[in-house]
Amino acid sequence: MAKHSKYEREQRLAETERVKEVESAWVKSLTPAAAAAFTASVQAARERPPAERAPDMAPGTAPRPPRPGHEPKPPKDAPRSRRDS
């Protein structure tokens, strides 16, 4: 847990209060039907389960195949030393 200064904590509280004020003013500016629809959509989004994790892939594997003509080059053979011949 990170420690924050008293000033930072006060700033966060002030920011949170200001956001709540702006949000409540915005909701009051909506028509009752629009406010109800917005509230219902927010509730549905909160009830939705989290998205499934992407499948585990090998490190460095791109999530999409390369475009045609842009495939990676095959690795070169190991250079032979002069002593091998």
Secondary structure, DSSP 4 states (H G I P E B T S, - for coil): -----HHHHHHHHHHHHHHHHHHHHHHHHS-HHHHHHHHHHHHHHHHSPPPPPPPP--TT--SSPPPTT-PPPPPPPPPPPGGG-
